[in-house]
Amino acid sequence: MALSYFDKAIIFLLPLIVLQLFKDQTVYLSIEYIFSITVVIIPLIDFGLSGYFFYVYRNISNKEETVKNFVNVFQRVYVILSVLGGVIILIHYTAFEFEKFILFIVCRVLFVLATVFLSSYFRLTNRPEKAVYVTILSNATSLLFLLAYFLFDIEFSLWVIFIGQIIFSIFYLFRSISNILFDKEGFNTQQIKRLIKSTLLFSWPTIIQVFIMMYIVNYGKMNVLTKMTTEDGVLLSLVQRFSMVIFLTHSSLWAFIIKDIYVEKNLFLIKRRVFYKYLTFLTFALVMILMVTGAYIVYNYTSFQRVSCISVLIIGQTFFACIYAYLEMYYGRENKNIIKLYLAIFSGSIFIAIITLVKIDFLERISIAMFVSTFASLLLSVFVLYKRNYKIA
């Protein structure tokens, strides 16, 4: 757990260190923009392999063969996506420019894609710490370059933030190519097609659902360079980054409990001890972030009431979104991902309605839309679980 928190701390701090050391708010907003675009893209291109991986592992007897098959398929998908990403970058630089951050977005997407799958792989093979080593090494490399640039007074470049991720993405690409070329047992095209088809049939509701939820959460930062003042953009990005501590607490706990949840034989049981422990850690993170954000607001802003209200809405949205995500695991466990899709559509509809109909400042509108849509979806999810006879015991 401590190692996982150290890893998440580096991820959390890198953009903040850039802002603090180089005092360039536009560069900071560019980093947040790249990160937000990445998390919206990922659900659409990973085919839901990681989620389906857990489901199949739980329901099949030959677990070793299952793990090997998923690794084989993922590495082929990764190579194809890497080539496609290279073509997109080539088009941008040789034909017409359409996104000035395309190189960093592609590299970030490939890095996250690989590390998410490897996290699933190492959790199921009872070696969760190995996935943490990968991200620690990659992000620590970027941190070292960042400090070197600052100490030697070198002009900052976005390469510094992404260098560790680029190196790992290239390494894993060659590793995947090598495994494919020297696969002695062979893995034919029909096997790949069958597994991808099964994955899509299982995961398509989740793919759409995660895309909708990520779009809602990152809508503001995707528009931060065009629809907001720099001051409002920094406020939104900083408070959402502070709120990441809550989410990182959630994901660190999730990494260690998801296997226990998925292998539980009683599909309609929510373990009280696990759930309450999860809520305790999450609430502690919530209180800590409210205190830190409050201190930051008092020190940096004069419009205390406006900034405080926006911050509470953003932090509250993150807290309720984590609980919502925790409960969603139970739908996936019983192969009812379609429920998750309906909940996401419900949330997305509320979000779009508020964004479209409420005529107030852009930042206030986003904050209210995120909070209301997430909280309403959480309440609906609790009601659905209750009607499906889930019990806490």
N, C-alpha and C positions, 0 to 999 in steps of 0.2 A: 504493500500500500504506500509506504514512504517513497519508494522509487517512482511509483506512478505519479505521486504528487509533485516530485521533483521535475519529472518530465513535463507535466502540465504547467508548472511554474515557468519553465523556459518558454513554452509556447505562449503563455499569457503575457510575459514580460517583453518579448522581443519588440513588438511595435511601440510599446510604451518607452522602451530604452531609446529607440530611434527619435521619438518626439522629445524626450528629455535631453539627449545629448546634442542633437543637431537643430533643435528648435524650429523645425520646418513643418508647419501644420498641413500644408498641401501634400508633402511626401507621406506623412502619417495617414492622411485620408486616402491616398492612393493605395497604400498597403491594405487598409481595411476594405477598400473597394475590391481588390484582387481576391482577398480571402472570402468575401461575401459571394462574389461571382462563382468561386470554386465550389462552395458548399451547396449552391443551387444546382450546379451542373452534375455533381457526383451522382445523385439518385437516378438520373436519366441514363447513365452510361455503365453502371456496374451490374446491371441486369438483376439486381437483388440477390447476387450470389452469396453474400455473407449471411443474410437472414435465412435463406433456404438451406445453407450449410448447417446451421444449428437444428433446423427442423428435421432434416434427413438424418443427421447424426443421432438424434433422439429416438427415431423410429426405425432404425435399421440395425441388424445384428452385426454385420461385417463392417465395423467402424473404420478399421485400418484401410480397407479398400475404398470406402467412401471418401476419406480424407485425401487419399492419393488421386482419386478421380477429380475432385474439386480443385486441387492444386494444378493438375494438368490443364483443366479447362480455363482456370483463371489466368495462367501464364500465357496461354494462347490469346485470350481476350486482351491481356495487357500489351502484348506485342502488336496486335492489330490496332489498338487505340493509340499506341506510341507512334506507329507509322502514320495514322490519320492525323494525329497532332502535329507531326513533322510537316505533313502536306499543308495543313492550315497555316502554320508559321511561314512556310515557303510562299504561299499565295499572298500572305500579308506583305512580305518584304520584296516580292518580285512583281506582283500584278497590281494590287491595289490595297491601300491601308484601310482597315476597318476597325481595329482595336489596338491602341498604342501599347497596351500591356499584355498582348496576346502571348508572348513568349513566357512570361511569368505565370500567366493563368494556366497554360498548357502544362508547364512543369509542376505547378502546384497541384493540379488535378491528378496527374499521374502519381505524384508522391502520396497524396491522400488516398487514392484508390488502392495503391499497394499496401500502405500501412493499415488501412481498415481491414483488408482481407487477411493480412498476416496476423493482425490482432485476433481475429476469429480463429484462425488456424492454431495459433499458439495457446489460446484459451482451451480449445477442445483437446489439445494434446498435453494439457496440464503444464504448460510452460509460458504463462502469461507475461513473465518478466522479459522474455526475449523480444517481444514486440516493443516493449518500452525501451530496450537498448537501442533499437533502430532509430526511433524518433529522438531519443536523447542525443545520440551521436550526430544525427543530421542537424538538429537545432543548435547543439553546442558548437558545431562547426561554424554556423552562421553567426552565433554570438561572439566567437573569437575573432572572426573577420570584422565584425561591427566594432568591437573594442579597439582593434588594430587601426581601423580607419580613423577612429576618434583620437587615439593617442598620437598618431603620426600626422594628424590634421589633413587627412586626405578627403577630397570632396566626396560626399555620400552618393552612392549609387544603389538602386534597388537590387542589383545583383547580390549585394552583401546579405540581404535578408533571405534570399532564396538559394544561395550557393550550396548549402548542405543538402537541400531537397533535390536540387538539380543533380548533384553527384550521386545521391542514392537512386534516383529515378533512372539514370543512365546505367548504374551498376545492376539494378534489378532487371532492366531490359536485357542486358547481355547475359545475365544469369538465366533468364527465362528462355532466351534464344538457345543457349547452350543446353539446357534441359530438354528442350523440344528436339533439337538436332541429335542428341545422344540418348534419346529415350529408347532403351533396348527392348522393353516390352511392347512398345508401340501403343498408340492411342488413336484409333481411326476417327474419321470425320463423322461417322454415324453416331458414335458415342458422344462426341461433342454436341452435335445437334440435339440428341435426345435429352442430354442434361440441361442445355440452355433452354430448350422448349419446356421442360419440367419446371425449371427455375422461373421462367416468365409466367407460366400458368399459376404458379404459387405466389409469385411476388408482385405481379402487375398492380394489384391494389396498393401495396406498400410503396412501390416506386412512385406512383402518382401522389399518394398521401404524403410521403416524405418531401417530394418536390414542392407541394403546396405549402407545407409547414415551413420549409426552409425559405421559400419565396416570401412568406409573410414576415418572418423574423429578419430577413436581410433586405427587404424592400427599401428601407431607408438608406442603408449604406450603399446599395446599388445606384441610388440617385444622389448620393452625397456630393458628388462633384458637379452636378448640374442643377439641382432644384433647391439647394440650401445654401445659406451663407456659410462661410468657413467656420464661424463661431458655433452656429447650430450644428454643423456637421461634426465638429470636434466633440461637442457635448453628447450627441447621440452615440458616436463611436466610442468615446471614453466610458460612458455609463454602460453601454453594452459590453465593453471589454471588462469593466469591473464585474459585471454580472456573470461573466464567463467563469468566475470562481465557483459560482453556484452550479453552473453546468458541468464544470470540470470535476467538482465533487460528485455530482450525479454519475458522470461517465466512469470515474475511478471506482465508485462503488458498484456500478453496473457490470464492469469488467470481471468482478469477482463473484457476483451473485447470479449472473445470467445462466450459467450452466446448471446451477442448482434448481433454478426456476424451470428450465426446460426439461430436466430429467425427472421432475416431480410427477408421480403417477396420477395423482388426483388433479385433473385438469381444472377443477372449479375451486381449488383451494389457494388462498392467498396467505402465506405464512406470516402470522402476526409479528413474530420476533424479527424476521428479516425486514418486513415493511416498516416497523417502528424504528428499528436501528437506522434504516435508510432515511426516514423523516427527521430523526434526531440530527444526523450529520448535515442534512440539507438545510434544516432550520438554523443550525449554528452558522453555516456559510451565509445564509440570508442576513442574519443579524450582523455579522462581521462586515458584509458589503454595505449594508445600510449605514453603518457607523463610518466606514471609510469614505463613502460617497458624500455623506453629510459634511464631514470635515473638509473634503475637497471643495464642495460647493461654497461653504462659508469663507474659505480662503481665496477663492478665485472669482466669485460672482457677486454682483450687487443685486440683481433681480432674483432674490432668494426664493420667492413664492413660485414663480414660473418654473425655474430650474428644478426646484424640489419636487413639484408635482410631476414633471416630465420624468425625472429620475425614479420616483417611486413606481410609476406606471411601467417603466422599462424593467426595473429590477423585479417587480411583482410578476410581470409576464414571464420572465425567465424561471422564476421559482415554480409557478403553476405549470409551465411547459414541461419542466423536469418531472413533476408528479404525473402529469398526463402521459409522458413517454414511458414512465415506469409501469403504469397500469396497462398501456398498450401492449406490453410484452405478453400479457395473458391472452390477447386475441390471436397473436401470432402462434402461441404455443398450441392452441386448439385449431389452428388452420382456419381462422375466421378473419383473415386480413381484409375482407370486404367491409367489415365493420369499421376498421381503421380508415378506409377510404371514405365511407359515408361521413364519419366524424370530421375528416379533413375538409371535405366539401362544405360541410356545415360551417366550419371555422373560416374557410376561404370566402364563403358567401357573406358572412358578417364583416370580415375585413374589407372586402371590396365595397360593400354597401357604405361603410363608414368613410372610407377613402373617397368615394364618389359623391356622397350626399352631404357630408359635413363640411361646411365652408369656414374653416379656421386655418391658422398657419400650418404649413406642411409638417413641421416637427410635432406639434401638438396632435395633429390628425393621425400621424403614424403611431405615436405613443398610445393614444386611446384605442385605435383600431387593433393594435397588437394585443393589448391587455384584454379588451372586451372579448375578442374572438377566441383567445386562448382560454380564458376563464370559463366562458360559456361552453366550450368544447369539453373542458374538464368535468364540469357539472353533468353534461350529457353522458360522458363516458362512465362516470360513477353510477348514473341511473341505469345505463345499459348493463353494466356488470351486476347490479342488484337484480334486474329483471331476468338475467341469465342464471340466477341462483349461485353466484359466487359467494363464498364464505371466507371470513378472516378467522383463522384458528391457529 
